[in-house]
Amino acid sequence: MSRLDSFIRRMLAQRACLNWAAEAVADIAGPVLELGLGNGRTYDHLRELMPEREIYVFERAIGSFDRAHAMSLPPEKFLILGDIERTLVSAATRLPAKAALAHNDLGTSDANAYEVLASRMGVLLKQLMAPEGIIVSNIVLQVSGLISLDTPPGVKPGRYFIYRVDPGFR
């Protein structure tokens, strides 16, 4: 499969998962967390799906999103800059409530760093989530207290992952 075809399939899977998740959290109060801004397409999509929600965007540094379209930048008060582990740890004091939805689109081409990121990400995210909140992730999060859900129809298994926060686990 060409890289273009792979990219298109990944974007279709991402959109299907986010659309499903937005409906799944309709009755759960709380903001949305977007981990990684990139060029801002996903942030823009979340903003369109859930215009009434506050969407907090986590990004490494201002230079990290130079490629983002100007219309796809969050307001400064919703932009949290810095190392993802540090900013997620400190986010609990900045967020107005536990998050209803989180989208994790972080990654690295370094296999070892990827494994470490995956193991830490689930633990940190779970602490910021409302009971029964949804996490949509491009990486596997094997953490107790997260229930793995099936992806929407048409999404190839293993391309994207969806988790619900177990309301009885803290």
C-alpha positions as CSV (number, residue, x, y, z in Angstrom):
1,M,0.0,0.0,0.0
2,S,1.3,3.4,-0.9
3,R,2.1,6.0,1.9
4,L,-0.7,8.1,0.5
5,D,-3.3,5.3,0.7
6,S,-2.0,4.5,4.3
7,F,-2.4,8.2,5.3
8,I,-6.0,8.3,3.8
9,R,-7.0,5.2,5.7
10,R,-5.5,6.6,8.9
11,M,-7.4,9.9,8.5
12,L,-10.7,8.0,7.8
13,A,-10.2,5.8,10.8
14,Q,-9.3,8.9,13.0
15,R,-12.4,10.7,11.8
16,A,-14.7,7.7,12.3
17,C,-13.4,7.2,15.9
18,L,-13.7,10.9,16.8
19,N,-17.2,11.1,15.4
20,W,-18.2,8.0,17.4
21,A,-16.5,9.3,20.5
22,A,-18.2,12.8,20.3
23,E,-21.6,11.0,20.3
24,A,-20.5,8.7,23.1
25,V,-19.6,11.5,25.5
26,A,-22.7,13.7,24.7
27,D,-24.0,13.2,28.2
28,I,-20.7,13.4,30.0
29,A,-19.7,16.8,31.3
30,G,-16.2,18.1,30.9
31,P,-13.7,19.5,28.4
32,V,-11.9,17.8,25.6
33,L,-8.2,17.1,25.5
34,E,-6.2,17.1,22.2
35,L,-2.7,15.8,22.7
36,G,-0.6,17.0,19.8
37,L,-1.7,19.9,17.5
38,G,0.2,19.1,14.4
39,N,-1.3,21.0,11.5
40,G,-4.5,21.5,13.5
41,R,-6.9,19.4,11.3
42,T,-8.0,17.2,14.2
43,Y,-8.4,20.2,16.6
44,D,-10.5,21.9,13.9
45,H,-12.7,18.8,13.5
46,L,-13.2,18.4,17.3
47,R,-14.2,22.1,17.4
48,E,-16.8,21.5,14.7
49,L,-18.1,18.3,16.3
50,M,-18.4,19.8,19.8
51,P,-18.6,23.6,19.5
52,E,-19.9,23.9,23.1
53,R,-16.9,22.2,24.7
54,E,-13.7,23.7,25.8
55,I,-10.8,22.0,24.0
56,Y,-7.4,22.0,25.6
57,V,-4.5,21.4,23.3
58,F,-1.2,20.0,24.6
59,E,1.9,20.7,22.4
60,R,5.6,20.6,23.0
61,A,6.5,24.1,22.1
62,I,5.3,27.0,19.9
63,G,7.7,26.0,17.1
64,S,6.2,22.5,17.1
65,F,3.1,23.8,15.4
66,D,4.5,26.2,12.9
67,R,2.8,24.0,10.3
68,A,-0.6,24.5,11.8
69,H,-3.1,26.6,9.7
70,A,-3.7,29.9,11.4
71,M,-7.5,29.1,11.6
72,S,-6.7,25.9,13.4
73,L,-5.0,27.3,16.4
74,P,-6.6,27.2,19.8
75,P,-7.1,30.4,21.8
76,E,-4.0,30.9,24.0
77,K,-5.9,30.1,27.2
78,F,-6.6,26.6,25.9
79,L,-3.0,25.9,24.7
80,I,-0.8,24.0,27.1
81,L,2.9,24.0,26.1
82,G,5.7,21.9,27.3
83,D,6.8,18.3,27.8
84,I,3.7,16.1,27.6
85,E,4.4,14.2,30.8
86,R,5.0,17.4,32.8
87,T,2.0,19.2,31.3
88,L,-0.4,16.3,31.8
89,V,0.7,16.0,35.5
90,S,0.1,19.7,36.1
91,A,-3.1,19.9,33.9
92,A,-5.3,18.7,36.8
93,T,-4.9,22.1,38.4
94,R,-5.6,24.0,35.2
95,L,-8.6,22.1,33.8
96,P,-12.1,23.2,35.0
97,A,-13.3,19.6,35.3
98,K,-12.4,16.1,34.5
99,A,-12.3,15.5,30.7
100,A,-15.1,13.8,28.9
101,L,-12.9,13.0,25.8
102,A,-9.2,12.9,25.1
103,H,-7.6,12.4,21.7
104,N,-4.0,11.1,21.8
105,D,-2.2,11.5,18.5
106,L,1.3,11.6,19.9
107,G,4.0,9.3,18.7
108,T,7.6,8.8,17.8
109,S,9.6,6.9,15.3
110,D,11.8,5.6,18.0
111,A,10.4,2.2,19.0
112,N,11.8,2.3,22.6
113,A,10.6,5.8,23.2
114,Y,7.2,4.8,21.7
115,E,6.8,2.0,24.3
116,V,7.7,4.3,27.2
117,L,5.3,6.9,25.9
118,A,2.5,4.4,25.6
119,S,2.9,3.0,29.1
120,R,3.0,6.5,30.7
121,M,0.3,8.1,28.6
122,G,-2.5,5.9,29.8
123,V,-1.7,6.4,33.4
124,L,-1.5,10.2,33.1
125,L,-4.6,10.5,30.9
126,K,-6.8,8.3,33.1
127,Q,-6.2,10.7,36.0
128,L,-7.6,13.6,34.0
129,M,-10.7,11.8,32.7
130,A,-14.3,11.8,34.0
131,P,-15.8,8.4,34.9
132,E,-16.9,6.7,31.6
133,G,-14.9,9.3,29.6
134,I,-13.5,8.2,26.3
135,I,-9.9,8.2,25.1
136,V,-9.2,7.8,21.4
137,S,-5.6,7.0,20.8
138,N,-3.2,6.2,18.0
139,I,-1.3,4.0,20.4
140,V,-2.2,1.0,22.6
141,L,-2.8,2.1,26.2
142,Q,-2.5,-1.0,28.4
143,V,-3.5,0.5,31.8
144,S,-5.8,-0.9,34.4
145,G,-9.0,1.1,34.7
146,L,-9.3,1.6,30.9
147,I,-11.7,-0.6,29.1
148,S,-10.8,-1.3,25.5
149,L,-13.8,-0.8,23.1
150,D,-14.3,-1.9,19.5
151,T,-13.7,0.8,16.9
152,P,-16.5,1.9,14.6
153,P,-17.4,-0.2,11.5
154,G,-14.9,0.3,8.7
155,V,-11.9,0.9,11.0
156,K,-9.3,-1.7,10.6
157,P,-8.4,-3.3,13.9
158,G,-5.1,-2.0,15.2
159,R,-5.2,1.3,13.3
160,Y,-6.8,3.3,16.1
161,F,-7.8,2.4,19.7
162,I,-10.7,3.5,21.9
163,Y,-11.0,3.2,25.6
164,R,-13.6,4.0,28.2
165,V,-12.6,5.0,31.7
166,D,-14.0,2.3,34.1
167,P,-16.2,4.3,36.5
168,G,-15.5,2.0,39.4
169,F,-11.7,2.2,39.1
170,R,-9.6,5.0,40.6
